Amino acid sequence: MELYASSTLRRIEAHFSTQPLMQRAGKAAADWACELATAGERPILILAGPGNNGSDAFEAARLLRQRFFKVDVVFASDPQTLPADAAAAFQRFINEGGQTLRTIPTEKHWSLIIDGIFGIGLTRSPEGGYAEWIHHAQALARRDACPLLALDCPSGLNADTGTVPGIAMVASHTLTFISGKAGLLTAEGPDHCGQIRIAPLELIFGETFPPDGRQICRQDFAVDLKKRSKNTHKGSFGNAGILGGAESMLGAALLAGRAALKLGAGRVYLGLLDADAPGVDLLQPELMLRRADALLSAEVCALACGPGLGQSLTAHHLLEQAIKSPLNLVLDADALNLLAGDSRLESNLYHRKQPTILTPHPAEAARLLACSVAEIQADRITAAVEMARRFKANVALKGCGTVLATVDGRWWINSTGNPGMATAGMGDVLSGMIVALLAQGWSAENALLGAVHLHGAAADQLLADGIGPIGLTAGEVIDAARRLLNVWVDTDKAC
């Protein structure tokens, strides 16, 4: 899915202003409404707003009436104040015998509710009667167990950032027009959009208006999904290192190491800070455990620094050495916390020659950018792009709809994963997966895209198998990711 910002979409609409975009949007809405409306005598409730989103609602209502559906259209604005296109759509609806109501009927039961109140242009919270409509519509959808279809974007959701400044419609289905929008896929978006379908409105514009971002799919890193030759050995698949495992946090490093091993790294070395750390992982004896200060002299080609690292002086020194090393580097957890606010470490990181990957969650991102978590979450894409620029690194800003950004300003949103991943150790497993792919020769960009996408997809596969979301553990994701990666490598199909 190609993703476009609202400002770009406005330019696209202006470019194609001579085409009947509103009529096409209304037809697409009516087509899906026909699929969603339950059979029987119950009518469809359509909420039409005061702008162009309302015009899409009027077009859909007109076409649904032509298809012999009963519709009740609620419209509380003055038709004289409508934009020209919306006024024309309103008049077509009225000319064909349609009528509007000013309030939602309380005595009827509905087969479908269509949200055509506000579209992608709203960046503030709906107020007054429109806020009441949203409350009422959601209550009616629950009462009648009927679908709630949002047109273009659920009213009240910011289509660019996925934030909800006040109240927003919680839709079961969202029909978005022309292209995908980032806000539907990250932050609050997935909880408000339900199933998403794109209606491109018969437009072709990719060369004239390149996308602002993309949703990750396997095709983005398919070049590295290679079957292994028979004539290989463990040295063919690289040596990965994990630096971390301070006292009471040994499990983080072990999880990362196990993930790296099962994602295909030829050898995996763990450098552990805990003075009492064991010499062997009895559950995964293939891992090679050693002192933390000995890891950097091992023959590794990719290093993940941070899982269970702690913030001691020793940890700081080891991080400084890791940043100075000529290795492909992944920084997570306490490595990011040590980096935050340390101008010398930041400068060393910025001037590295080898690729760097940062995988912060929102709180770590806030420390890196010296702002609040709320500011990070208010615009996750801008935050990820800024971190990539400031630290000259590829970045994965984790969370619902993880945002990935590269040094040159490109960005993606990942849509795999589920709430079961909100548990300890998931980030450590992701770090291990990334470093394993780096060790096997994947580019830094593809290793990040591939690991993040696979990480969530493995959790989704577990969920489909009846494991989770409650009680899903990070360790379970490792084996699921191994199975899924092998499936992806053995198939020629991209998602």
Disulfide bonds with the S-S distance in Angstrom:
none
